[in-house]
Amino acid sequence: NDTKCFSFPTKYHWFDKQSNLKLIKKSIEDLREWSVWNQYNLIFAMPVPGVGLGGLNPDDVWPMLSVLPNNVLVCEL
């Protein structure tokens, strides 16, 4: 079993009170590129980015995630 790790920043600094939608969009673009390239051999799983400690409303983030392929699993806790 070969585990990989992918960084998905949502804040420019960990101490920022709120995640940044522009940064999330960039992270989604990066993840999309990786996940399409690896669509037959990798599955990506993550919570909705920017929600929780990021302080964003999930309704503002979910539409941005629609560009991700089926091998990316996004869960809302």
VEXTOR-351862 format. One record per atom (N, C-alpha, C): residue in three letters; x, y, z. Coordinates in steps of 0.1 Angstrom, whole numbers, plus 5000, padded with zeros to 4 digits. Layout:
! residues N
ALAXYZ ...
//
This chain:
! residues 77
ASN500849885000 ASN500050005000 ASN500950125000 ASP500750214990 ASP501650334988 ASP500750454991 THR500850515003 THR500150635006 THR500750765001 LYS500050854996 LYS500550984991 LYS499851094999 CYS500451205000 CYS499851325007 CYS499851444998 PHE498751514998 PHE498651634989 PHE498251754998 SER498951864996 SER498751985004 SER497652064997 PHE496652105005 PHE495552185000 PHE495352305008 PRO496152415007 PRO496052525015 PRO494752605013 THR494152655024 THR492952735023 THR493152875029 LYS494352895036 LYS494653015043 LYS496153045039 TYR496453175038 TYR497853215035 TYR498653205048 HIS498053215060 HIS498753195072 HIS497853125082 TRP498353025089 TRP497552935097 TRP496753015107 PHE497153135111 PHE496553215122 PHE495453305116 ASP495253305103 ASP494153385097 ASP492853335102 LYS491853425105 LYS490653375110 LYS489753305100 GLN489853345087 GLN489053295077 GLN489853245065 SER489353135059 SER490053085047 SER489753175035 ASN490553165025 ASN490453265014 ASN489953185001 LEU488853234996 LEU488153164984 LEU489053164972 LYS489853264970 LYS490853264959 LYS491853154960 LEU492353144972 LEU493353034975 LEU492752894974 ILE491552884978 ILE490852754977 ILE490652724962 LYS490252824954 LYS490152804939 LYS491452754933 LYS492552814937 LYS493852774932 LYS494152624937 SER493852594949 SER494152464954 SER493252354947 ILE492052394944 ILE491152304936 ILE491752284922 GLU492252384916 GLU492852374902 GLU494052274903 ASP494852294913 ASP496052204915 ASP495652064918 LEU494652044926 LEU494151904929 LEU493451844917 ARG492751924909 ARG492151874897 ARG493151824887 GLU494251894886 GLU495351854877 GLU495951724881 TRP496251714894 TRP496751584900 TRP495851474899 SER494551494902 SER493551384902 SER493251334888 VAL493251424878 VAL492951384865 VAL494151304860 TRP495351344863 TRP496551284859 TRP496651134865 ASN496051124877 ASN496150994884 ASN494750934886 GLN493850954877 GLN492550914879 GLN492350764879 TYR493250684874 TYR493150544874 TYR493850474885 ASN494650544893 ASN495450474903 ASN495450544917 LEU494750654918 LEU494650724931 LEU493250774934 ILE492950764947 ILE491650824952 ILE492050934962 PHE491451054961 PHE491751164970 PHE490451174979 ALA490651194992 ALA489551215001 ALA489951325010 MET488951415012 MET489151535020 MET487851595025 PRO487851675036 PRO486651745040 PRO486451865031 VAL485251925032 VAL484952045025 VAL486052155029 PRO486852205020 PRO487852295023 PRO487352435028 GLY487952485038 GLY487652625042 GLY486552635052 VAL485852515055 VAL484752515064 VAL485252465078 GLY484652495088 GLY485152455101 GLY486052575106 LEU487252535108 LEU488252645113 LEU488452745103 GLY488152725090 GLY488252825080 GLY487152925080 GLY486052895087 GLY484952985089 GLY484053015077 LEU484252945066 LEU483452965054 LEU482152885054 ASN481152935047 ASN479852865045 ASN480052755035 PRO479652635038 PRO479852525028 PRO479152555014 ASP478052625015 ASP477352665003 ASP478152754993 ASP479152824999 ASP480052904990 ASP481152824984 VAL481452704990 VAL482552624985 VAL482152514976 TRP481052444979 TRP480552324971 TRP480552354956 PRO480052464951 PRO479952484937 PRO481352484931 MET482352534938 MET483752534933 MET484352394931 LEU483852304939 LEU484352164938 LEU483752084927 SER482852134919 SER482152064909 SER483152024897 VAL484252094896 VAL485252064885 VAL486151944888 LEU486051894900 LEU486851774904 LEU486351644899 PRO487151554894 PRO486751424889 PRO486251334900 ASN485751214895 ASN485151124904 ASN486051054914 ASN487351064912 ASN488351004921 ASN488651094933 VAL487951214934 VAL488151304945 VAL486851294954 LEU486951244966 LEU485851234975 LEU485851344985 VAL484751424985 VAL484651534995 VAL483551505005 CYS483851515018 CYS482851485028 CYS482551605036 GLU481351615040 GLU480951725049 GLU480651655063 LEU481351705073 LEU481151645086 LEU479951705093 
//
